[in-house]
Amino acid sequence: MAIWRGPKYAGDYNPTVPRNETINGENYVVMEFGCSRPFSDLSKVVYWGNQKNAWPLKAEFYSLPNRLLKNVAMKISRRWPAESSVQRE
């Protein structure tokens, strides 16, 4: 029986931290994960994580010609799983 161990993103993307941003009075680290494989569906993923508690704020997914494919906004609540909304452009 095979055991699924989740996606192997560590080898597929090269992480960088190009900037920090302040949004609604909170400080966020903006992390960019550029694709390191030649035949990937995504060229990069940009992720905003709260500096204080590492909770996600939003993520953007870009297709190969570096066009915005999807925006994901996270809403953290005391319930699990966290609520999220997806907007396609």
N, C-alpha and C positions, 0 to 999 in steps of 0.2 A: 504494500500500500504506500503510495507516494504522499509525502507531507508537504503541503504548500507553505513556503517560508516567506511569502510576500514578494513584492517587486524588488528588483536589484538596481535601485536608482543610483547607488554610490558609484558604480562603474559607468553609468550612462550619462551622468551630468557632472560638469565642473562648477563647483560653487564659488561665488564671489560675493563680497559685500560692498557694492558700489556707493552706498550713501545711507544716511539716517534721515528720517522725516518725523516732524511733529504734526499729528493729526488729532484735532479736538483736545488739545492739551496733553496728549500722551505721546511718548517717544517710541518710535518704531525703527527696527533694523530692517532695511530692504535687502533681501538676499536674492541674487540672480543665479539661476542654475542653467548654464549653457550646455547644450547637447554635445557629447563627445563622440557619438556614433554617426557614421555617414548616412545610415538609412533609418532615421527616426521620424516619427510623426510630428514631434514638436521640436522647434529650434531652441526654445528656452521657456523657463517658468520663473516668474517673479513673485516673491512671497514677502508679505509684511508681517513681522512678528514683534509683539510688544517687548520692549527692552526689560521691563520690570518682571513680567511673569511668563514670557514666551508664548502667550496666547496669540493665535492667528487673527489678523484683521481681514485680509483679502489675499487673493492670488490671481495672477494673470497668466494665461497659457497662450503661447505664440506658435503659429504654424511655420513650416519651413521657409516660406518667403518673408519671415519675420512680421507677419500680420497677426493682429490680435484675434485669437480664435474664441476665447472664453474668459469672462470675468467671474470670479467666485467671491462672494462677500460672506464672511462668517459672523454669526451672532452667537456669542457664548452665553449660555444660561446655566442655571444650577442643575438642569436636567441633562441626561446623557441619552442619546447622542446629541451633539451640538446641532443647532439648526443652521442651515445654510441656504443661500439662494444663488441660483445660477442664471446669468444673463448671457445670451449669445449675441454676437454682433455680426 
